[in-house]
Amino acid sequence: MDYSFTPKQEAFRAEIREFLRAEVPQDEDHGEEGFGVSEQAWQFGRRFQKKLAAKNWLVPHWPKQYGGNDMGIMEQVIMREEMSYARAPIPDIFGTNMLGPVLMLYGTEEQKRQHLPGIASAEVTWCQGYSEPGSGSDLASLQTKAVRDGDDYVINGQKIWTSNAHRADWMFMLVRTDPEAPKHKGISFLLTPTSTPGFSHRPLINMADQHGFNEVFFEDVRVPVQNLVGEENRGWYVGAALLDFERSGIGQAAASRRNLDDLVEYARQSSKNGGSNGRNETARNKLAELIIESEVGRFLAYRVGSIQARGEVPNYESSVSKGYLSELAQRVARAGVNIMGLPGQVRPESPRWAKLRGTFALAYMVTLGGTIAGGTSEIQRNIIAQRGLGLSRI
Ligand SMILES: Cc1cc2nc3c(=O)[nH]c(=O)nc-3n(C[C@H](O)[C@H](O)[C@H](O)COP(=O)(O)OP(=O)(O)OC[C@H]3O[C@@H](n4cnc5c(N)ncnc54)[C@H](O)[C@@H]3O)c2cc1C
């Protein structure tokens, strides 16, 4: 087994690192996950994405003809690792990592021409309309309906937990076009501008008091049939292909490592209850344990990346990485709040008292969603049990 990167990949890493050092101020919070961020952080992210686009780094994994850089999976892994460690704003993953690759596979020439340049240049942002109030883990039970009427589909129903629906220009969504068919077979994949009459959204405020996701309502929303991607009633398979991108989880591994490195530095220099944190046995043991765990997480992520780099599709390995890293992020946040004591509970909005920019108080709440979004930890464990361990379905 060879764990090293090639000299070319190491040179690429150094180039990104230098770019990030110049472009990402370290004394501000840019929103680690790209969602639920303040208007100021959102605007910083938009400007940053345009700079990435100017270097052909926004969609490095896309073919050159569509504005990408023909880069391999491991280069994407390196890039995402460096960006997350530097706390850089993460690009609009809905456009760059999900919809773009799907349009390349299933889109018509016209759809590619219409949508890919806007994503590659960071001019147009997207959101993902999959989950519904009654359909999350069991997504194929979704009920939002699209009925053909002349040259349009007319959409009625509701989506929920839609990240960025309040800021995105477009939504890609799954709708039911044949209510009589078996549940996976009556679903279609549609592209809907969020400015269409009848499209409305209501904020859902998370427990960290952030507006990241929304409820979205459709009342007779008319979308031209040209906005159907792939065949009618075959949208489930189009939607599933969305997963065909770099999904190693390396960003989360790097973000946890960054938090831990900051925490170690803090422990060295701080004291609690009259004693140095750096000499506190409990804090030392906890930090050592978490550093080991974060290294394990990094290699789980590399494993998924290297499976993809071989041209294979990771299966339960992605669930191992996703489940482990999202739970690790929660353990790191908890350790931070405990080790820092009272200052650990102060959020970034109170810079006078906040330590380490209030990262840990915020992370303590925000990381909770990580074990739900993109498939809950229970669902990941089911996948590992069935596909990884060959246990029977329950
Ligand atoms: C931060 C965040 C961002 C999100 N962004 C988006 C977005 O942009 N677009 C979008 O479409 N959705 C988004 N979601 C929604 C997310 O995909 C769903 O919340 C997730 O799939 C779980 O679905 P649910 O909330 O309906 O829970 P449910 O599926 O109802 O699950 C409820 C509980 O039951 C458990 N459970 C369910 N089925 C099983 C089973 N078979 N075996 C064992 N346990 C089970 C679950 O693990 C969970 O604990 C987001 C969610 C979060 C937290």
The ligand as an SDF file (V2000), in Angstrom:
LIG
                    3D

 53 58  0  0  0  0  0  0  0  0999 V2000
  -28.3620   20.5570    7.6910 C   0  0  0  0  0  0  0  0  0  0  0  0
  -29.3190   19.8600    6.7620 C   0  0  0  0  0  0  0  0  0  0  0  0
  -29.3810   20.2470    5.4250 C   0  0  0  0  0  0  0  0  0  0  0  0
  -30.2750   19.6060    4.5660 C   0  0  0  0  0  0  0  0  0  0  0  0
  -30.3570   20.0500    3.2640 N   0  0  0  0  0  0  0  0  0  0  0  0
  -31.2200   19.4570    2.4020 C   0  0  0  0  0  0  0  0  0  0  0  0
  -31.3740   19.9490    1.0620 C   0  0  0  0  0  0  0  0  0  0  0  0
  -30.7220   20.9210    0.6560 O   0  0  0  0  0  0  0  0  0  0  0  0
  -32.2570   19.3510    0.2530 N   0  0  0  0  0  0  0  0  0  0  0  0
  -33.0010   18.2810    0.6490 C   0  0  0  0  0  0  0  0  0  0  0  0
  -33.7510   17.7550   -0.1580 O   0  0  0  0  0  0  0  0  0  0  0  0
  -32.9070   17.8140    1.9270 N   0  0  0  0  0  0  0  0  0  0  0  0
  -32.0350   18.3800    2.8040 C   0  0  0  0  0  0  0  0  0  0  0  0
  -31.9430   17.9220    4.1130 N   0  0  0  0  0  0  0  0  0  0  0  0
  -32.8550   16.8600    4.5560 C   0  0  0  0  0  0  0  0  0  0  0  0
  -32.1920   15.5160    4.8030 C   0  0  0  0  0  0  0  0  0  0  0  0
  -31.8440   14.9060    3.5830 O   0  0  0  0  0  0  0  0  0  0  0  0
  -33.1800   14.6620    5.6170 C   0  0  0  0  0  0  0  0  0  0  0  0
  -33.3800   15.3170    6.8500 O   0  0  0  0  0  0  0  0  0  0  0  0
  -32.6690   13.2630    5.8610 C   0  0  0  0  0  0  0  0  0  0  0  0
  -32.6350   12.5280    4.6730 O   0  0  0  0  0  0  0  0  0  0  0  0
  -33.5340   12.5030    6.8960 C   0  0  0  0  0  0  0  0  0  0  0  0
  -34.8710   12.5520    6.5410 O   0  0  0  0  0  0  0  0  0  0  0  0
  -36.0140   13.0400    7.5690 P   0  0  0  0  0  0  0  0  0  0  0  0
  -35.5890   14.3350    8.1610 O   0  0  0  0  0  0  0  0  0  0  0  0
  -37.3160   12.9900    6.8400 O   0  0  0  0  0  0  0  0  0  0  0  0
  -36.0140   11.9650    8.7280 O   0  0  0  0  0  0  0  0  0  0  0  0
  -36.7170   10.5380    8.7100 P   0  0  0  0  0  0  0  0  0  0  0  0
  -36.3560    9.8280    7.4500 O   0  0  0  0  0  0  0  0  0  0  0  0
  -38.1580   10.7030    9.0200 O   0  0  0  0  0  0  0  0  0  0  0  0
  -36.0100    9.8310    9.9160 O   0  0  0  0  0  0  0  0  0  0  0  0
  -36.4030   10.0290   11.2940 C   0  0  0  0  0  0  0  0  0  0  0  0
  -35.5770    9.1120   12.1710 C   0  0  0  0  0  0  0  0  0  0  0  0
  -35.8450    7.7420   11.8330 O   0  0  0  0  0  0  0  0  0  0  0  0
  -34.6490    7.0680   11.4810 C   0  0  0  0  0  0  0  0  0  0  0  0
  -34.9180    6.1230   10.3950 N   0  0  0  0  0  0  0  0  0  0  0  0
  -35.6220    6.3590    9.2540 C   0  0  0  0  0  0  0  0  0  0  0  0
  -35.6380    5.2730    8.4630 N   0  0  0  0  0  0  0  0  0  0  0  0
  -34.9110    4.3130    9.1120 C   0  0  0  0  0  0  0  0  0  0  0  0
  -34.5540    2.9770    8.8130 C   0  0  0  0  0  0  0  0  0  0  0  0
  -34.9280    2.4090    7.6630 N   0  0  0  0  0  0  0  0  0  0  0  0
  -33.7880    2.3040    9.7090 N   0  0  0  0  0  0  0  0  0  0  0  0
  -33.3760    2.8920   10.8730 C   0  0  0  0  0  0  0  0  0  0  0  0
  -33.7100    4.1600   11.2250 N   0  0  0  0  0  0  0  0  0  0  0  0
  -34.4470    4.8680   10.3580 C   0  0  0  0  0  0  0  0  0  0  0  0
  -33.7110    8.1550   11.0170 C   0  0  0  0  0  0  0  0  0  0  0  0
  -32.3640    7.7550   11.1210 O   0  0  0  0  0  0  0  0  0  0  0  0
  -34.0620    9.2920   11.9500 C   0  0  0  0  0  0  0  0  0  0  0  0
  -33.4120    9.1370   13.1800 O   0  0  0  0  0  0  0  0  0  0  0  0
  -31.0820   18.5470    5.0210 C   0  0  0  0  0  0  0  0  0  0  0  0
  -31.0130   18.1530    6.3550 C   0  0  0  0  0  0  0  0  0  0  0  0
  -30.1480   18.7960    7.2280 C   0  0  0  0  0  0  0  0  0  0  0  0
  -30.1020   18.3540    8.6690 C   0  0  0  0  0  0  0  0  0  0  0  0
  1  2  1  0
  2  3  1  0
  2 52  2  0
  3  4  2  0
  4  5  1  0
  4 50  1  0
  5  6  2  0
  6  7  1  0
  6 13  1  0
  7  8  2  0
  7  9  1  0
  9 10  1  0
 10 11  2  0
 10 12  1  0
 12 13  2  0
 13 14  1  0
 14 15  1  0
 14 50  1  0
 15 16  1  0
 16 17  1  0
 16 18  1  0
 18 19  1  0
 18 20  1  0
 20 21  1  0
 20 22  1  0
 22 23  1  0
 23 24  1  0
 24 25  2  0
 24 26  1  0
 24 27  1  0
 27 28  1  0
 28 29  2  0
 28 30  1  0
 28 31  1  0
 31 32  1  0
 32 33  1  0
 33 34  1  0
 33 48  1  0
 34 35  1  0
 35 36  1  0
 35 46  1  0
 36 37  1  0
 36 45  1  0
 37 38  2  0
 38 39  1  0
 39 40  1  0
 39 45  2  0
 40 41  1  0
 40 42  2  0
 42 43  1  0
 43 44  2  0
 44 45  1  0
 46 47  1  0
 46 48  1  0
 48 49  1  0
 50 51  2  0
 51 52  1  0
 52 53  1  0
M  END
$$$$
